């Protein structure tokens, strides 16, 4: 993941077909290292990133 984000930081805020961002997946399987990595690359955990 570090390599992928280093070459393309926008992956941290990308959305899938269900409008989920990578940070939303951490709600199901929390990994503090990945959370820190996503946040360092622009991911946010604000209500604006939550699915309607």
Secondary structure, DSSP 8 states (H G I E B T S, - for coil): -HHHHHH-GGGGG-B-TTS-BHHHHTTTS--HHHHHHHHHTT---SGGGS--
